[in-house]
Amino acid sequence: MDPARIPVIIGVGQINDRTDDPFAAMDPIALMIAALHAADRDGGGGWLAAIDSLSIVDQISFRDLNPVAGAVAAGLGITPAHLFQTAKPMGDSPVRLLNEAANRIGAGESMVAAVIGAEALRTAARRAAATGGDVDHNAMRIRHRGAAPIYRQLYGLTAPVDVYPLYENATRCAWGQTLDEAQAESGLLWSQFSHVAADNPNAWLRSPKSVAEIVTPSPANRRIAFPYPKLMVANSAVNQGAGFIVTSLAQARARGVPADRIIYIGHGAAAHEDEDVLARDSYSASAGMRVSLEQTLAANALRIDQIDLVELYSCFPCVPKMARRIIGWPVDKPASVVGGLTFGGGPIGNYMSHAVAAMVDRLRAGDGQNGLLFGNGGFATYNHSIILSRAPIPGVAFPHDIDCQAAADALRGPRPLVDADYAGPGVIESYTVFYDRTGAPSAGVVVARNPAGSRFLARVPAVDMAGIALLSGDRLDPIGSAGTGTRAADGLLDWHASD
């Protein structure tokens, strides 16, 4: 195979900016530039001027700077022929951009490609606080301000932290787990993540946590959205940047990169769910996730016992729990090389750039031969996976088609109609409870099916203590229980459980 068409990673860089003065701290552009300079040094230097493809993960912490692609290129002193910034900051973006960079190298369209991203939400919040501005505690929720709410948002399903619990509760029921069993699994995964982060110099939080610390609500671990406390959700209050440089094996050799510093890129696969969260066929599985992971292993002719390291996206526990079941990854083996989005840090769409960098570091260190990277974006919507290896993977050639959507669509069950006008009896399909910053319940929401099979939403007001107790208790699983949605004075449905 022509070495000029074999894509490899030769440089990775990560930046954590912990500057106390928010006005002296780096913004996302500065973080991106610094991270790519670090990647250049890691690759032996001299790569920046040769970059002809620069792909950037969208950032949200300083929206007034967008689009940042031109400023990043100018700050690096380059004018790449291909300059691209993703439309949104989705968690799968870095893996998608790595897949695309590898294809560009393999097609001979690029000689040196770079992928970069960063967020400075910690700095943005501190600057807002210092100037008397509005400090938003949910980075993704602020993007919807000022817009007329759509149906699900009327019931509080706006940000990822509102929606992913629907998958958590539905999968727990589908897998036959009790609440305690499901929380114990989440706690074990997250405790492992905290220990990985403790050994990772690039992680944001490096204090290991026990399973009990993670699963037990406390003033320092307040409830966020049932059943997730703070230590089970992504930590976006970080200032982090990460990126990597992709080139051909021929270029790497010509520029003198040592063989043990070269990491080979395998084939990847992508598939997505419906953009409309309420139009999903199920909340207990994801055909797109399954196809992305299974097709990636198949495309590289690898079995799971040939995978030594994984990064299974971990914005919330339901995602790596679903992913590990699909590929057969054991629960007692860490599912991250970074430390997860709680401890490694959750810079919105760019976490998987840190995962690429950490995977490269671990493979170079001899911790394994093959690594699997799985990124998830949106509301469990987008799925991108890829393999990295210390050696060329037999039979892998570029460019290749990563789009496996047809296979995912063929697996997917029928999608129910959504009936926003319905009021009447139904059965709970999934649910969650929202909590305020004191840890007190602010409302519950149920996703229900009516007798015709259509899907509808209803809320459980905080004053309905019995209803909140039903949703957040561990005595009976609310899924499958009956109730009635009754129209309230404000036009929304209130859920009343059947006796």
RODO-2510 file (C-alpha; in nm, 4 decimals, decimal comma):
residues 499
     n   res          X          Y          Z
     1     m     0,0000     0,0000     0,0000
     2     d     0,1244     0,3502    -0,0894
     3     p     0,2643     0,5198     0,2271
     4     a     0,1490     0,8526     0,0828
     5     r    -0,2101     0,7313     0,1242
     6     i    -0,1805     0,5882     0,4764
     7     p    -0,3113     0,8410     0,7338
     8     v    -0,1364     0,8597     1,0703
     9     i    -0,1400     1,0837     1,3772
    10     i     0,1996     1,2327     1,4597
    11     g     0,1191     1,5073     1,7079
    12     v    -0,1304     1,5684     1,9886
    13     g    -0,1706     1,8614     2,2241
    14     q    -0,3831     1,9454     2,5287
    15     i    -0,4180     2,2647     2,7330
    16     n    -0,5773     2,3294     3,0729
    17     d    -0,5947     2,6986     3,1637
    18     r    -0,6486     2,7453     3,5384
    19     t    -0,5690     3,1179     3,5468
    20     d    -0,7501     3,2748     3,8434
    21     d    -0,8009     3,6173     3,6845
    22     p    -1,0825     3,5654     3,4297
    23     f    -0,9675     3,8660     3,2278
    24     a    -0,6172     3,7243     3,1985
    25     a    -0,7382     3,3734     3,1153
    26     m    -0,7428     3,2389     2,7604
    27     d    -1,0510     3,2541     2,5407
    28     p    -1,1277     2,9573     2,3101
    29     i    -0,9241     3,0982     2,0211
    30     a    -0,6153     3,1293     2,2387
    31     l    -0,6709     2,7812     2,3796
    32     m    -0,6996     2,6328     2,0311
    33     i    -0,3820     2,8024     1,9124
    34     a    -0,1908     2,6918     2,2227
    35     a    -0,3142     2,3329     2,1904
    36     l    -0,2123     2,3102     1,8263
    37     h     0,1320     2,4520     1,9062
    38     a     0,1583     2,1762     2,1672
    39     a     0,0607     1,9186     1,9046
    40     d     0,3247     2,0582     1,6713
    41     r     0,5929     2,0229     1,9399
    42     d     0,4710     1,6714     2,0142
    43     g     0,5154     1,5841     1,6472
    44     g     0,8724     1,7124     1,6410
    45     g     0,7999     2,0677     1,5263
    46     g     0,7727     2,2333     1,1883
    47     w     0,4259     2,1023     1,0999
    48     l     0,2156     2,4164     1,1400
    49     a     0,3353     2,5895     0,8233
    50     a     0,2510     2,2763     0,6217
    51     i    -0,1103     2,2491     0,7402
    52     d    -0,3374     2,2582     0,4364
    53     s    -0,6519     2,1384     0,6153
    54     l    -0,7752     2,2888     0,9427
    55     s    -1,0993     2,1638     1,0969
    56     i    -1,2418     2,3253     1,4093
    57     v    -1,5038     2,2098     1,6584
    58     d    -1,7624     2,4823     1,7195
    59     q    -1,7401     2,6574     2,0576
    60     i    -2,0162     2,8131     2,2686
    61     s    -1,8414     2,9778     2,5618
    62     f    -1,7669     3,2996     2,3664
    63     r    -2,0397     3,3048     2,1013
    64     d    -1,9557     3,6599     1,9989
    65     l    -1,6224     3,5309     1,8613
    66     n    -1,7862     3,2905     1,6153
    67     p    -1,6937     3,1827     1,3602
    68     v    -1,3453     3,1357     1,5038
    69     a    -1,1854     2,9392     1,2189
    70     g    -1,0360     3,2429     1,0464
    71     a    -0,8982     3,3829     1,3710
    72     v    -0,7406     3,0506     1,4653
    73     a    -0,5766     3,0181     1,1238
    74     a    -0,4500     3,3758     1,1444
    75     g    -0,3160     3,3154     1,4941
    76     l    -0,1262     3,0146     1,3643
    77     g     0,0010     3,2151     1,0682
    78     i    -0,1440     2,9761     0,8094
    79     t    -0,3873     2,9927     0,5172
    80     p    -0,5056     2,6326     0,4698
    81     a    -0,6910     2,5442     0,1511
    82     h    -0,9509     2,3606     0,3588
    83     l    -1,0785     2,5662     0,6531
    84     f    -1,3879     2,4332     0,8276
    85     q    -1,5827     2,4842     1,1503
    86     t    -1,8642     2,2532     1,2546
    87     a    -2,2118     2,4055     1,2606
    88     k    -2,2707     2,2993     1,6224
    89     p    -2,0575     2,1804     1,9163
    90     m    -2,1556     1,8140     1,9058
    91     g    -1,9726     1,5535     2,1128
    92     d    -1,9054     1,3310     1,8128
    93     s    -1,7420     1,6139     1,6139
    94     p    -1,3727     1,5340     1,6803
    95     v    -1,4141     1,1704     1,5740
    96     r    -1,6061     1,2783     1,2668
    97     l    -1,3334     1,5298     1,1795
    98     l    -1,0635     1,2658     1,2358
    99     n    -1,2475     1,0309     0,9988
   100     e    -1,2688     1,3098     0,7411
   101     a    -0,9038     1,4087     0,7815
   102     a    -0,7953     1,0471     0,7293
   103     n    -1,0058     1,0286     0,4138
   104     r    -0,8594     1,3550     0,2876
   105     i    -0,5065     1,2233     0,3366
   106     g    -0,5980     0,8912     0,1770
   107     a    -0,7492     1,0635    -0,1249
   108     g    -0,4404     1,2765    -0,1770
   109     e    -0,6393     1,5945    -0,1129
   110     s    -0,4281     1,6934     0,1867
   111     m    -0,0750     1,6404     0,3112
   112     v    -0,1091     1,7744     0,6663
   113     a    -0,4461     1,8074     0,8395
   114     a    -0,5188     1,9438     1,1865
   115     v    -0,8258     1,9159     1,4086
   116     i    -0,8680     2,1521     1,7021
   117     g    -1,1275     2,2682     1,9534
   118     a    -1,1595     2,4398     2,2915
   119     e    -1,4032     2,5823     2,5438
   120     a    -1,3537     2,8408     2,8178
   121     l    -1,6858     2,8215     3,0013
   122     r    -1,5167     2,8642     3,3386
   123     t    -1,3670     3,1922     3,2207
   124     a    -1,6906     3,3057     3,0548
   125     a    -1,8882     3,2499     3,3762
   126     r    -1,6285     3,4268     3,5903
   127     r    -1,6153     3,7247     3,3574
   128     a    -1,9945     3,7493     3,3642
   129     a    -1,9961     3,7337     3,7433
   130     a    -1,7253     4,0002     3,7702
   131     t    -1,9152     4,2423     3,5470
   132     g    -2,2608     4,1811     3,6948
   133     g    -2,3739     3,9835     3,3923
   134     d    -2,6002     3,6806     3,3819
   135     v    -2,4165     3,3677     3,4885
   136     d    -2,5709     3,0641     3,3243
   137     h    -2,5216     2,7346     3,5062
   138     n    -2,6149     2,5198     3,2094
   139     a    -2,4010     2,5965     2,9086
   140     m    -2,6320     2,4283     2,6579
   141     r    -2,9562     2,5793     2,7893
   142     i    -2,8493     2,9370     2,7154
   143     r    -2,8449     2,8612     2,3415
   144     h    -3,2250     2,8357     2,3451
   145     r    -3,2963     3,1636     2,5201
   146     g    -3,5111     3,4084     2,3296
   147     a    -3,6581     3,1438     2,1006
   148     a    -4,0162     3,0219     2,1206
   149     p    -4,0133     2,6856     2,3001
   150     i    -4,0990     2,3744     2,1058
   151     y    -4,3276     2,1065     2,2484
   152     r    -4,0693     1,9147     2,4544
   153     q    -3,9206     2,2361     2,5921
   154     l    -4,2573     2,3372     2,7345
   155     y    -4,2168     2,0396     2,9650
   156     g    -3,8535     2,1116     3,0557
   157     l    -3,6797     1,8842     2,8024
   158     t    -3,4364     2,1466     2,6723
   159     a    -3,0738     2,0622     2,7507
   160     p    -2,8960     1,7249     2,7307
   161     v    -2,9121     1,6851     3,1090
   162     d    -3,2919     1,6959     3,0781
   163     v    -3,3128     1,4337     2,8024
   164     y    -3,0489     1,1697     2,8758
   165     p    -3,2295     1,0548     3,1933
   166     l    -3,5064     0,9307     2,9628
   167     y    -3,2535     0,6816     2,8242
   168     e    -3,1151     0,6045     3,1697
   169     n    -3,4531     0,5120     3,3150
   170     a    -3,5715     0,3268     3,0053
   171     t    -3,2549     0,1175     2,9744
   172     r    -3,2623     0,0298     3,3452
   173     c    -3,6130    -0,1096     3,3012
   174     a    -3,5278    -0,2896     2,9760
   175     w    -3,2220    -0,4529     3,1331
   176     g    -3,4248    -0,5717     3,4327
   177     q    -3,2188    -0,3737     3,6819
   178     t    -3,3427    -0,2268     4,0058
   179     l    -3,2636     0,1389     4,0700
   180     d    -2,9916     0,0380     4,3166
   181     e    -2,8362    -0,2019     4,0656
   182     a    -2,8358     0,0585     3,7878
   183     q    -2,6888     0,3259     4,0131
   184     a    -2,4230     0,0841     4,1346
   185     e    -2,3165     0,0167     3,7742
   186     s    -2,3028     0,3901     3,7023
   187     g    -2,1098     0,4496     4,0221
   188     l    -1,8556     0,1820     3,9354
   189     l    -1,7984     0,3233     3,5861
   190     w    -1,7634     0,6763     3,7198
   191     s    -1,5344     0,5713     4,0052
   192     q    -1,3104     0,4037     3,7470
   193     f    -1,3168     0,7254     3,5441
   194     s    -1,2068     0,9266     3,8475
   195     h    -0,9091     0,6964     3,8977
   196     v    -0,8150     0,7223     3,5288
   197     a    -0,8324     1,1012     3,5626
   198     a    -0,6152     1,0905     3,8734
   199     d    -0,3413     0,9295     3,6614
   200     n    -0,3950     1,1646     3,3657
   201     p    -0,1959     1,4893     3,3937
   202     n    -0,4301     1,6518     3,1408
   203     a    -0,7519     1,5784     3,3340
   204     w    -0,9404     1,8687     3,4908
   205     l    -1,0344     1,6972     3,8203
   206     r    -0,7792     1,4521     3,9568
   207     s    -0,9284     1,3432     4,2873
   208     p    -1,0409     0,9774     4,2826
   209     k    -1,3921     0,9079     4,4077
   210     s    -1,5473     0,5959     4,5550
   211     v    -1,8670     0,4407     4,4243
   212     a    -2,0474     0,5572     4,7386
   213     e    -1,9326     0,9168     4,6902
   214     i    -2,0626     0,9164     4,3342
   215     v    -2,4029     0,7571     4,3900
   216     t    -2,4918     0,9276     4,7187
   217     p    -2,6520     1,2740     4,6951
   218     s    -2,4976     1,5315     4,9281
   219     p    -2,4466     1,9096     4,9420
   220     a    -2,1356     1,8604     4,7280
   221     n    -2,3106     1,6083     4,5031
   222     r    -2,6557     1,7563     4,4630
   223     r    -2,9274     1,5968     4,2546
   224     i    -2,9446     1,7302     3,8978
   225     a    -3,2017     1,5197     3,7061
   226     f    -3,3235     1,1837     3,8296
   227     p    -3,1394     0,9571     3,8769
   228     y    -2,8246     1,1643     3,8216
   229     p    -2,6401     1,3559     4,0928
   230     k    -2,3717     1,6094     4,0015
   231     l    -2,0857     1,3571     3,9965
   232     m    -2,2586     1,1628     3,7175
   233     v    -2,2933     1,4510     3,4711
   234     a    -2,0471     1,6244     3,2410
   235     n    -1,8420     1,9025     3,3985
   236     s    -1,8511     2,1892     3,1481
   237     a    -1,7020     2,4510     3,3853
   238     v    -1,3568     2,4047     3,2356
   239     n    -1,1019     2,5909     3,0240
   240     q    -0,9640     2,3209     2,7961
   241     g    -0,8280     2,2886     2,4459
   242     a    -0,7071     1,9855     2,2534
   243     g    -0,6117     1,9004     1,8982
   244     f    -0,4110     1,6664     1,6804
   245     i    -0,2172     1,6589     1,3530
   246     v    -0,2796     1,3980     1,0835
   247     t    -0,0484     1,3347     0,7909
   248     s     0,0588     1,0471     0,5669
   249     l     0,3005     0,7754     0,6679
   250     a     0,5266     0,8944     0,3858
   251     q     0,5338     1,2504     0,5225
   252     a     0,5926     1,1279     0,8761
   253     r     0,8884     0,9207     0,7654
   254     a     1,0270     1,1962     0,5450
   255     r     1,0166     1,4408     0,8356
   256     g     1,1889     1,1978     1,0683
   257     v     0,9077     1,1093     1,3068
   258     p     1,0252     0,8057     1,5060
   259     a     0,8330     0,4882     1,4257
   260     d     0,7198     0,4449     1,7850
   261     r     0,5586     0,7915     1,7776
   262     i     0,3408     0,7176     1,4750
   263     i    -0,0180     0,6080     1,5415
   264     y    -0,2166     0,4520     1,2576
   265     i    -0,5774     0,5449     1,1859
   266     g    -0,8261     0,2701     1,1165
   267     h    -1,1678     0,2781     0,9583
   268     g    -1,4613     0,4459     1,1276
   269     a    -1,8389     0,4341     1,1058
   270     a    -2,1192     0,6843     1,1645
   271     a    -2,4954     0,6655     1,2089
   272     h    -2,7506     0,8899     1,3762
   273     e    -3,0923     0,8923     1,5363
   274     d    -3,3797     1,1235     1,4456
   275     e    -3,3105     1,4873     1,5331
   276     d    -3,6456     1,5005     1,7126
   277     v    -3,6014     1,3364     2,0522
   278     l    -3,9728     1,2552     2,0642
   279     a    -3,9548     1,0793     1,7279
   280     r    -3,7171     0,8055     1,8500
   281     d    -3,8352     0,4486     1,8211
   282     s    -3,7138     0,3718     2,1720
   283     y    -3,5331     0,5144     2,4728
   284     s    -3,3884     0,1774     2,5724
   285     a    -3,1576     0,1345     2,2719
   286     s    -2,9955     0,3219     1,9844
   287     a    -2,9642     0,1608     1,6427
   288     g    -2,7222     0,4342     1,5367
   289     m    -2,4934     0,3625     1,8315
   290     r    -2,5038    -0,0109     1,7681
   291     v    -2,4221     0,0210     1,3998
   292     s    -2,1459     0,2767     1,4547
   293     l    -1,9672     0,0546     1,7047
   294     e    -2,0265    -0,2820     1,5409
   295     q    -1,9432    -0,1616     1,1897
   296     t    -1,6224     0,0017     1,3126
   297     l    -1,5014    -0,3260     1,4586
   298     a    -1,6105    -0,5141     1,1456
   299     a    -1,4503    -0,2640     0,9063
   300     n    -1,1156    -0,3161     1,0793
   301     a    -1,1660    -0,6961     1,1105
   302     l    -1,1192    -0,6694     1,4871
   303     r    -1,2853    -0,8569     1,7697
   304     i    -1,3493    -0,6890     2,1027
   305     d    -1,0805    -0,9073     2,2656
   306     q    -0,8328    -0,7410     2,0284
   307     i    -0,9224    -0,3970     2,1627
   308     d    -0,7017    -0,2970     2,4549
   309     l    -0,8297     0,0531     2,5321
   310     v    -1,1592     0,2325     2,4737
   311     e    -1,3097     0,5753     2,5135
   312     l    -1,6855     0,5337     2,5381
   313     y    -1,8426     0,8769     2,5453
   314     s    -1,9556     0,9583     2,8970
   315     c    -2,1645     1,2745     2,9154
   316     f    -2,4113     1,0708     3,1257
   317     p    -2,3969     0,7070     3,2428
   318     c    -2,6583     0,5725     3,0023
   319     v    -2,4266     0,6277     2,7031
   320     p    -2,1252     0,4152     2,8056
   321     k    -2,3596     0,1632     2,9654
   322     m    -2,5373     0,1129     2,6322
   323     a    -2,2098     0,1173     2,4382
   324     r    -2,0313    -0,1369     2,6567
   325     r    -2,3209    -0,3802     2,6195
   326     i    -2,3123    -0,3453     2,2412
   327     i    -1,9425    -0,4318     2,2120
   328     g    -1,9161    -0,6594     2,5145
   329     w    -1,6769    -0,4371     2,7103
   330     p    -1,6534    -0,5690     3,0694
   331     v    -1,7875    -0,3498     3,3481
   332     d    -1,4727    -0,3962     3,5572
   333     k    -1,2442    -0,2550     3,2851
   334     p    -1,2181     0,1268     3,2533
   335     a    -1,4151     0,2641     2,9588
   336     s    -1,2036     0,5795     2,9284
   337     v    -0,8433     0,6865     2,8728
   338     v    -0,9185     1,0484     2,9695
   339     g    -1,1290     1,0192     3,2836
   340     g    -1,4744     1,0855     3,1425
   341     l    -1,6536     1,4160     3,1011
   342     t    -1,7051     1,4567     3,4756
   343     f    -1,3414     1,4247     3,5795
   344     g    -1,1384     1,4539     3,2601
   345     g    -1,3463     1,7609     3,1792
   346     g    -1,6446     1,8255     2,9553
   347     p    -1,5569     2,0999     2,7043
   348     i    -1,8925     2,0563     2,5242
   349     g    -1,8181     1,9365     2,1684
   350     n    -1,4419     1,8896     2,2018
   351     y    -1,4042     1,6182     2,4646
   352     m    -1,3192     1,3526     2,2069
   353     s    -1,0199     1,5585     2,0883
   354     h    -0,8837     1,5019     2,4386
   355     a    -0,9719     1,1352     2,3978
   356     v    -0,7776     1,1155     2,0704
   357     a    -0,4771     1,2771     2,2388
   358     a    -0,4978     1,0534     2,5457
   359     m    -0,5409     0,7413     2,3316
   360     v    -0,2346     0,8336     2,1263
   361     d    -0,0341     0,8838     2,4461
   362     r    -0,1459     0,5505     2,5911
   363     l    -0,0758     0,3561     2,2709
   364     r     0,2671     0,5149     2,2382
   365     a     0,3395     0,4193     2,5987
   366     g     0,2744     0,0551     2,5123
   367     d    -0,0486     0,0220     2,7104
   368     g    -0,2081    -0,1609     2,4207
   369     q    -0,2065    -0,2255     2,0473
   370     n    -0,5545    -0,1110     1,9436
   371     g    -0,7853     0,1575     2,0794
   372     l    -1,1531     0,2231     2,0059
   373     l    -1,2932     0,5763     2,0189
   374     f    -1,6704     0,6317     2,0346
   375     g    -1,8174     0,9818     2,0305
   376     n    -2,1825     1,0704     2,0866
   377     g    -2,3435     1,4055     2,0133
   378     g    -2,6696     1,5934     2,0419
   379     f    -2,9369     1,4170     2,2475
   380     a    -2,7973     1,0649     2,1945
   381     t    -2,8334     1,1627     1,8286
   382     y    -2,4976     1,1368     1,6506
   383     n    -2,2588     0,8423     1,6707
   384     h    -1,9063     0,8328     1,5311
   385     s    -1,6474     0,5637     1,6051
   386     i    -1,2930     0,4924     1,4872
   387     i    -0,9926     0,2705     1,5609
   388     l    -0,6369     0,3845     1,6390
   389     s    -0,3464     0,1419     1,6389
   390     r     0,0268     0,1210     1,6993
   391     a     0,0632    -0,0706     1,3719
   392     p    -0,0961    -0,0673     1,0267
   393     i    -0,4300    -0,2485     1,0261
   394     p    -0,4429    -0,5141     0,7508
   395     g    -0,6968    -0,4476     0,4765
   396     v    -0,7610    -0,0858     0,5756
   397     a    -0,7428     0,1597     0,2845
   398     f    -0,8464     0,5209     0,2391
   399     p    -1,0641     0,6980     0,1476
   400     h    -1,3541     0,4908     0,2775
   401     d    -1,7254     0,5485     0,3369
   402     i    -1,8084     0,6020     0,7043
   403     d    -2,1819     0,6497     0,6461
   404     c    -2,3684     0,3475     0,7843
   405     q    -2,7063     0,5162     0,8146
   406     a    -2,8906     0,2656     0,5959
   407     a    -2,7889    -0,0198     0,8260
   408     a    -2,9088     0,1740     1,1318
   409     d    -3,2397     0,2586     0,9679
   410     a    -3,2949    -0,1076     0,8859
   411     l    -3,2537    -0,2012     1,2541
   412     r    -3,4809     0,0693     1,3878
   413     g    -3,8316    -0,0118     1,5056
   414     p    -4,1432     0,1863     1,4129
   415     r    -4,1527     0,5406     1,5460
   416     p    -4,4679     0,6514     1,7258
   417     l    -4,6678     0,9553     1,6326
   418     v    -4,6342     1,2497     1,8704
   419     d    -4,9712     1,3881     1,9783
   420     a    -4,9188     1,7242     2,1470
   421     d    -5,2951     1,7845     2,1616
   422     y    -5,3811     1,4641     2,3439
   423     a    -5,5217     1,4557     2,6970
   424     g    -5,6346     1,1381     2,8677
   425     p    -5,5121     0,7993     2,9863
   426     g    -5,1693     0,6653     2,9108
   427     v    -4,8783     0,4484     3,0235
   428     i    -4,5350     0,5829     3,1209
   429     e    -4,2612     0,5036     2,8696
   430     s    -3,9853     0,6985     3,0478
   431     y    -3,9483     0,9907     3,2839
   432     t    -3,7238     1,2100     3,4976
   433     v    -3,7398     1,4598     3,7822
   434     f    -3,5648     1,7975     3,7704
   435     y    -3,4042     1,9538     4,0778
   436     d    -3,3139     2,3114     4,1662
   437     r    -2,9722     2,4177     4,2902
   438     t    -3,0662     2,3338     4,6473
   439     g    -3,1409     1,9756     4,5474
   440     a    -3,5163     2,0137     4,5874
   441     p    -3,7441     1,8751     4,3121
   442     s    -3,8697     2,1477     4,0783
   443     a    -4,0847     1,9276     3,8507
   444     g    -4,1165     1,5861     3,6977
   445     v    -4,1900     1,4958     3,3383
   446     v    -4,3181     1,1732     3,1889
   447     v    -4,3074     1,0488     2,8317
   448     a    -4,6206     0,8407     2,7894
   449     r    -4,8082     0,6407     2,5272
   450     n    -5,1823     0,6764     2,4817
   451     p    -5,4107     0,3797     2,3983
   452     a    -5,3506     0,4370     2,0263
   453     g    -4,9732     0,4111     2,0767
   454     s    -4,9030     0,7806     2,0214
   455     r    -4,6441     0,9539     2,2409
   456     f    -4,7248     1,2533     2,4589
   457     l    -4,5718     1,4496     2,7474
   458     a    -4,7070     1,5402     3,0880
   459     r    -4,5557     1,7066     3,3917
   460     v    -4,5629     1,6324     3,7613
   461     p    -4,5633     1,9643     3,9504
   462     a    -4,3319     1,9917     4,2507
   463     v    -4,6358     2,0395     4,4774
   464     d    -4,7527     1,6899     4,3826
   465     m    -4,5297     1,5254     4,6415
   466     a    -4,6845     1,1833     4,5912
   467     g    -4,6252     1,2031     4,2164
   468     i    -4,2631     1,3140     4,2629
   469     a    -4,2106     1,0371     4,5178
   470     l    -4,3433     0,7803     4,2695
   471     l    -4,1004     0,8952     4,0000
   472     s    -3,7964     0,9261     4,2252
   473     g    -3,8549     0,6335     4,4581
   474     d    -3,7038     0,2872     4,4470
   475     r    -4,0029     0,0786     4,5552
   476     l    -4,1844     0,0556     4,2200
   477     d    -4,0576     0,1247     3,8691
   478     p    -4,2825     0,3933     3,7183
   479     i    -4,2226     0,2657     3,3653
   480     g    -4,5284     0,0774     3,2466
   481     s    -4,7521     0,2283     3,5130
   482     a    -5,0815     0,3894     3,4129
   483     g    -5,2069     0,7393     3,4675
   484     t    -5,3941     1,0267     3,3083
   485     g    -5,2814     1,3519     3,1537
   486     t    -5,5201     1,6317     3,2506
   487     r    -5,5114     1,9753     3,0899
   488     a    -5,4132     2,2470     3,3395
   489     a    -5,5024     2,6176     3,3276
   490     d    -5,1799     2,7025     3,1428
   491     g    -5,2613     2,4531     2,8682
   492     l    -5,0038     2,1885     2,9686
   493     l    -5,0832     1,8367     3,0860
   494     d    -5,0452     1,7347     3,4483
   495     w    -4,9871     1,3654     3,5133
   496     h    -5,2009     1,1850     3,7672
   497     a    -5,0965     0,8299     3,8506
   498     s    -5,3691     0,5689     3,8652
   499     d    -5,4442     0,4246     4,2065
***
